[in-house]
Amino acid sequence: MFRRTALAAATALCLAGPAFAQKPQPGAPGGSPGGNPALRMENATSNIVNNVYISLTSQQSWGQDQLGANEVIQPGANRPFNLPPGDCMYDVRVVYQGGVAEERRRINACTENVLTLPMAAQRLSR
């Protein structure tokens, strides 16, 4: 009788196993597209941010300035950026007043939602 109970329990666990398997998180490295990316940029520098470019890692160009012609990010301020649902991997380029730029590549915007400036990545000159 113990064998039948043990066999039944083992069979039940084997059949239920796939139901308990974890699915990969959307947008996680190696995961499929379908995440909910978002970024909030915090300017912890003493410099004004004039331009912010955010593009999918798979794109070759930066695209349009996310701040537009009339907006800046003041020192100590923060600003959220809404990104379209789907892919999570983004590259970010920030241009400070005076023309100094900073870039950070391969940001997972589905898991890393806050970018604090300076980004401690590659600092570029004019």
C-alpha positions in Angstrom: 0.0 0.0 0.0 2.9 2.4 0.8 4.3 1.7 -2.8 0.9 2.7 -4.4 0.7 5.9 -2.3 4.3 6.8 -3.1 3.9 6.0 -6.8 0.6 8.0 -7.0 2.3 11.0 -5.3 5.3 10.8 -7.6 3.1 10.6 -10.6 1.0 13.6 -9.4 4.2 15.7 -8.9 5.5 14.8 -12.4 2.2 15.8 -14.0 1.9 19.0 -12.0 5.6 20.0 -12.5 5.1 22.0 -15.7 2.3 24.0 -14.1 4.7 25.2 -11.4 7.6 26.0 -13.8 8.5 29.6 -13.8 8.3 31.5 -17.0 11.1 33.9 -17.9 10.3 37.5 -17.1 9.3 39.6 -20.1 12.3 41.6 -21.3 14.7 39.7 -19.1 18.0 38.8 -20.8 17.3 35.9 -23.0 13.5 36.4 -22.5 11.1 37.2 -25.2 9.9 40.8 -26.0 6.7 41.9 -24.2 8.0 43.8 -21.2 6.9 47.1 -19.8 10.0 49.4 -20.1 10.2 52.7 -18.3 13.0 55.1 -17.3 13.3 57.9 -14.8 16.4 60.1 -15.1 17.7 61.8 -12.0 20.2 64.6 -12.5 22.6 64.3 -9.6 25.1 66.6 -11.3 25.6 70.3 -11.2 25.1 70.5 -14.9 21.9 71.2 -16.9 20.9 68.4 -19.3 19.9 69.8 -22.7 19.3 66.6 -24.7 18.3 63.0 -23.9 18.3 60.3 -26.6 16.9 56.9 -25.9 16.9 54.2 -28.5 16.5 50.5 -28.7 19.9 48.7 -28.6 19.0 47.1 -31.9 18.7 50.6 -33.7 21.6 52.2 -35.4 20.6 55.9 -34.8 19.7 57.8 -31.7 16.5 59.3 -33.1 14.8 62.4 -31.7 15.7 64.3 -28.6 13.3 63.1 -25.9 13.3 66.6 -24.2 12.3 68.5 -27.3 13.4 72.0 -28.1 12.1 73.7 -24.9 12.8 71.4 -22.0 15.9 70.7 -19.9 16.6 68.7 -16.8 17.9 71.0 -14.1 20.5 69.8 -11.5 18.7 67.9 -8.7 15.6 67.3 -10.8 14.3 64.1 -12.3 12.1 63.3 -15.3 10.3 60.1 -16.3 10.4 58.8 -19.8 7.6 56.6 -21.1 8.8 53.9 -23.5 6.6 51.7 -25.7 5.7 48.2 -24.4 7.8 45.4 -25.9 11.6 45.3 -26.0 13.5 46.2 -22.9 17.1 46.8 -24.0 17.9 50.5 -24.6 20.9 52.8 -25.2 20.9 56.3 -23.6 22.8 59.4 -24.6 22.7 62.6 -22.5 24.1 65.9 -23.7 24.9 68.5 -21.0 24.9 72.3 -21.4 28.2 73.1 -23.0 28.2 70.0 -25.3 29.7 67.3 -23.1 28.0 64.0 -23.7 27.6 60.8 -21.8 26.4 57.4 -23.0 25.3 54.1 -21.5 24.5 51.0 -23.5 22.4 48.0 -23.0 20.2 49.2 -20.2 17.4 46.8 -19.4 14.5 49.3 -18.9 12.2 46.6 -17.7 14.3 45.9 -14.6 16.5 49.0 -14.2 14.1 51.9 -14.2 16.1 54.7 -12.6 19.2 56.3 -14.2 21.2 58.6 -12.0 23.4 61.1 -13.7 26.3 60.9 -14.1 25.8 57.4 -15.5 29.3 56.3 -14.7 29.8 55.0 -18.1 31.5 56.3 -21.2 32.0 60.1 -20.9 32.4 61.7 -24.3 33.7 65.1 -25.3 32.1 67.5 -27.8 
